C-alpha cells in the first residue's frame, strides 16, 4: 500500500480559479511593483500554477501617476520607440512620460516581465492600470493586496 502517491495537477482553462486583485501603486518603486504584479498575472503565487496556461489573477493597479523611481532613473532611463519612417527613432524619459501618459510607464515595465509569446499577450490583457485612485471594476469586488506579502 503506497500512501505517498500524489498526482500532479495540471490546470486548464476550465479549472482555473481567477480572482480580481487591487494594487495601490502610490509611493511604490516601479521595478519592484512590476515584478510582483507580473508574478500575480502569471499565476505563480498559486499552487495550481501551470506554465502554459493563463492561471493568473486579474490585476487592477491604481495611482500609477504616483509611482517612484530610485536613483537618477527619472532623467537617465530612456524609452526608445520608432515611428516606422526613416530617421523616426524617438527617445523619451520617464519624467516626460509620467507627465503625458503615466499609465504607459507602469504598463511597459510589467509587459517587459511577461513571456514574449501569445501567452504573454493574453496575460497582459488581464492587467488594468489607472492614473488616479478611481477604477470602474467595483462590480468585480477586487481584494486589496499588500505587495510586501506577495513574495
matplotlib code that plots the C-alpha trace (Angstrom):
import matplotlib.pyplot as plt

x = [0.0, 1.6, 0.2, 2.5, 1.2, 0.3, -0.9, 0.4, -2.5, -2.3, -4.7, -6.6, -8.9, -11.9, -10.4, -8.5, -9.8, -9.3, -9.7, -9.7, -6.9, -6.4, -2.9, -2.1, 1.0, 1.3, 4.9, 5.9, 9.2, 8.4, 10.6, 9.5, 5.9, 6.2, 7.9, 5.3, 2.3, 3.8, 4.2, 0.5, -0.6, 1.4, -0.2, 3.0, 1.6, -1.0, -0.4, -2.1, 0.4, 0.8, 3.4, 1.5, -1.9, -3.3, -3.9, -3.1, -5.4, -6.9, -4.9, -6.0, -3.3, -4.4, -2.4, 0.0, 0.9, 2.4, 5.0, 8.6, 11.9, 15.1, 18.5, 18.7, 16.4, 13.8, 16.1, 18.7, 16.4, 15.3, 12.3, 13.1, 10.5, 10.4, 7.7, 8.4, 9.7, 13.4, 15.0, 11.9, 13.6, 12.1, 13.5, 11.6, 12.5, 10.2, 9.9, 8.4, 6.2, 4.8, 3.5, 1.9, 0.9, 1.6, -0.2, 2.3, 5.3, 3.7, 2.4, 5.8, 7.6, 5.1, 4.9, 8.7, 8.5, 5.9, 6.6, 7.3, 4.7, 0.9, 0.5, 2.3, -0.2, -3.1, -1.7, -1.3, -5.0, -5.7, -3.9, -5.9, -3.8, -5.4, -3.8, -5.8, -7.5, -10.7, -11.5, -14.6, -14.3, -16.2, -18.7, -15.9, -15.2, -11.4, -9.3, -6.8, -3.4, -0.3, 2.7, 5.1, 3.2, 3.3, 7.0]
y = [0.0, 3.2, 6.1, 8.7, 8.6, 12.1, 13.2, 16.2, 18.6, 20.4, 23.3, 24.1, 26.9, 25.3, 24.5, 27.8, 29.9, 33.6, 36.4, 40.2, 41.9, 45.6, 47.0, 50.6, 51.9, 55.1, 55.6, 52.2, 51.6, 50.9, 47.7, 46.1, 46.8, 45.5, 42.2, 41.4, 42.3, 40.2, 37.3, 37.6, 37.9, 34.8, 32.9, 31.8, 32.5, 29.7, 26.1, 25.1, 27.0, 25.5, 27.2, 27.0, 28.2, 31.6, 30.8, 34.2, 36.8, 39.9, 42.8, 46.4, 49.0, 52.4, 55.6, 54.9, 58.6, 58.5, 55.8, 56.3, 55.5, 55.2, 56.9, 59.0, 56.8, 59.6, 61.5, 58.9, 56.0, 56.1, 54.6, 54.2, 53.7, 54.0, 55.6, 53.4, 56.2, 56.8, 58.7, 58.1, 57.0, 58.8, 58.8, 59.8, 59.7, 58.5, 62.1, 63.2, 60.1, 60.5, 63.9, 62.8, 59.1, 57.8, 54.6, 53.8, 53.7, 51.0, 49.0, 48.9, 47.8, 45.0, 43.9, 43.5, 41.0, 38.7, 36.0, 37.2, 35.0, 34.5, 33.6, 36.8, 38.8, 37.0, 37.7, 41.4, 41.7, 40.8, 44.0, 47.2, 50.3, 53.6, 57.0, 58.0, 56.2, 55.5, 52.4, 51.1, 47.5, 47.8, 45.2, 42.5, 43.2, 43.2, 42.3, 45.0, 43.3, 44.5, 43.9, 43.2, 39.9, 38.5, 37.4]
z = [0.0, -1.2, 1.0, -0.6, -4.1, -5.3, -8.7, -10.4, -11.1, -14.5, -14.7, -17.9, -18.9, -17.3, -14.0, -13.3, -10.3, -11.4, -8.9, -9.1, -7.2, -6.5, -6.1, -4.9, -6.7, -4.5, -3.5, -4.7, -6.6, -10.3, -10.8, -7.5, -8.2, -11.8, -10.8, -8.2, -10.5, -13.3, -10.8, -10.0, -13.6, -14.4, -11.5, -9.9, -6.4, -6.8, -6.0, -9.3, -11.4, -14.9, -17.2, -20.4, -19.1, -18.1, -14.5, -13.0, -11.5, -13.0, -11.5, -11.2, -10.5, -9.2, -8.6, -11.5, -11.6, -8.1, -8.8, -7.7, -9.5, -7.5, -8.2, -11.4, -13.4, -13.7, -16.0, -17.2, -18.2, -21.8, -23.6, -27.3, -30.0, -33.8, -35.9, -38.9, -41.1, -41.9, -39.1, -36.9, -33.7, -30.7, -27.2, -24.1, -20.4, -17.5, -16.4, -19.7, -19.9, -16.4, -17.3, -20.5, -20.0, -16.5, -17.3, -20.0, -17.6, -15.5, -18.4, -20.2, -17.0, -16.4, -20.0, -20.1, -17.3, -19.0, -21.6, -25.1, -26.8, -27.2, -23.6, -22.6, -24.7, -23.1, -19.6, -20.4, -21.2, -17.5, -16.4, -15.8, -14.9, -13.8, -13.2, -10.1, -7.3, -9.1, -11.2, -12.9, -11.6, -8.4, -9.5, -9.5, -5.8, -6.0, -3.0, -1.9, -1.8, 0.1, -2.2, 0.6, 1.4, -2.1, -2.5]

ax = plt.figure().add_subplot(projection="3d")
ax.plot(x, y, z, "-o")
ax.set_aspect("equal")
plt.show()
